[in-house]
Structure formats: structure tokens, C-alpha cells
Amino acid sequence: MTSQAYKPLTREQMAWRAAQDLPEGAFVNLGIGIPTLTASYVPPDREVIFHSENGVLGLGPKPGPGEEDENLIDAGKNLTTLITGGCYVHHADAFLMIRGGHLDISLLGAFEVSEKGDLANWTTEDPAFPPGVGGAMDLAVGAKEIRVLMEHTDKKGAPRILKKCSLPLTAPGVVKRIYTNLAVIDVTPHGLVVIEMIPGLTLEHLQTLTEPKLQLAGSWQALEPPQARAA
């Protein structure tokens, strides 16, 4: 199969897919990168309270034209909005929420994830690309569940889902689900299980882009976000 046989998801579509799995009433942290887009794609009939480590509880979707407030930003320094009832909090209080175990889910970006759910997302060890721990280490152990959003391969086409991470770990064995531009994969005690794949992609081809062995869920589905939702 060639790369022309399927169309990888956009960053916005990946965020849309992750948003569909967030349960009613959940308190969810949004990490830097693709995760910050997720607040714009929660189903309208579902209430999810988004947390940002820089001091926001009740983070809303990205602002529309004329709604921008330069004083309201997310952890990635992107302009954002505040939902009704949302609030600003001190940076230290935002971390108390993390360290106190009050977050149900944290959606994080990553450079690498291992087959055992090890997370590497704070440094590439490239002198030209400064490391940034931020709140990742706190979130990795403080949130009740970690889910990762990342491109399936790096810019050179090499796998980012590995048998063992090559980069320094943020935390071992914490990732439960991986959303990529090609598939949705669960990290289980029995290995990596593919629950969704984009149309035109086979498990055999996905395996060539993934270092650890993949298993296909018996109830797997096609991963088809609405094109209209991709901003």
C-alpha cells in the first residue's frame, strides 16, 4: 500500500476524535500542542470542565473573530475563552488540582510512547530544541488517566510508538490510550490494541509504521471524523 491510499487526519480531526471520548462531567487537563485544540470539539450536549496548568478552570473553545482576549491564554500560549462559571486561578492552585488527584483525564502530547505506556514528552535531547518539562511530570502521576495525542511517525517517517522509548521518560507506564493521525490505540496489559483506523489503511501497513506488535480489536471501527469539523 502506498501513502496515497489513505489520508491522515489533521491536527483538528485528531482533537475532535479525542473529544468524543471525554465523559460527561469530567475534569480534563489539556496539554501543550494538539490537546489544546480539544476544547473546540466537545459535543454541544456534553459538559466537560477543562483545566489548564497556567491557571484556568473552565477553559473554553478557541475564540471567534472579535472574541479574542489577550489576557486569556492556555498552557501553549494560544488565545482561548472562558466558559460560563469558569475562573482564573493562581498557578500554584492549578498545580494543587493536579497533585491532589482532582483531574479525571489529562490529554498530553508526546514525542514517544512505549508499548507499556511509558511516556516521553519533555525533551528530544536536541540542543537546538530546548526541553520543556512544564507540568507534564506532575500530570503524568497526578491525573487519574493519561491519553496521548501525537503524529504516528516523526518527520522522517520513523515510528513514535516504540517497544522502548529512546528519549528520557516523563513517567513509566501511564498512557492508557493513544490518538494518532492514523489510528486510535489502547495500551493494555496484553499489548497494544487498535480500536480504530482511518479508511484505506490496513493493520499490516499500520504495523510497518509501529515498532511493537499490534493487535486488531474484534470490534474495531473506521476512524472518520466529520470533515466539516476540521477548522
Secondary structure, 3 states (H helix, E strand, C coil): CCHHHCCCCCHHHHHHHHHHCCCCCCEEEECCCHHHHHHHCCCCCCCCEEEECCCEEEECCCCCCCCCCCCCECCCCCECCEEEEEEECCHHHHHHHHHCCCCCEEEECCCEEECCCCEECCCCCCCCCCCCCCCHHHHHHHCCCEEEECCCECCCCCECEECCCCCCCCECCCEEEEECCCEEEEEECCEEEEEEECCCCCHHHHHHCCCCCEEEEEEEEECCCCHHHCC
